[in-house]
Amino acid sequence: MNDENKIELDIKLQELKLKYDSLKEFFEKDLAERKQIEELLQKSEKKYRTLVENLNDVIFEIDLTGKIIFISPAIATITEYTSEEVTGENFFDFFNLDNRKNYIEQMYQTEDNTEEFLITIKNKSTKWICLSTKSFEENGKIVGIRGVMSNISKCKHIKLNNYLTEIINSVTLPIFVKDDKLKFTLVNNALCSLLNLKADEIIGTTGYEHFPANQNEVFLAKDKEVFETGKANISEEFLTDGKGNI
């Protein structure tokens, strides 16, 4: 090999080395950026998972057949089923058979929908839930529904109790409810007026605190008879009111 060819070879080797170094730098930078992106994605995913897992409301995703694709762990606090138990099952199996068709139609009727439904849980009891749902698309076609499920049973019960309280307080005759220990659990305004006491002064007591002993023994005997026989009791008795009048 003459000197001229050697010099030309050295130049080509230098060019190749520069290209190699440039490519190496590019890939190293690219790998570093990819690693950084992956770390950010992992952190973001972890934060998202932690957020979802600690929400009281249930996050879910179903396909057009109702198959549960994803559901957050909070489902156990409402239905007593774990997310593992219900993933892959049909979401609408929670709904009562009589109204299931209507529920499904309502959920798929509009893009955004909020409705209250009655569902059956694992122990066969029922709960009221509120569903906020939104359809989602892939390649321009609706393929499923994502939504949030909230337990509103407590609110429903409070509204019902308030409604019942309004009804019994509209009655001018004394009305009360006692438990199996013969303690008052519910009283209306008419009974409070008769005894000249507030409701919270009556509830939790048996009556010994408010009536003369001889009268209260008669009342308790009648209450026991109702619990033991399960039959209504109608009788007329003397009663001393909160002002001492009989």
Helices and strands as residue ranges (DSSP letters): H 3-54, E 58-63, E 68-71, H 75-79, H 83-86, G 91-94, G 97-99, H 100-109, E 112-120, E 126-138, E 141-151, H 153-169, E 176-178, E 184-187, H 189-195, H 199-202, H 213-229
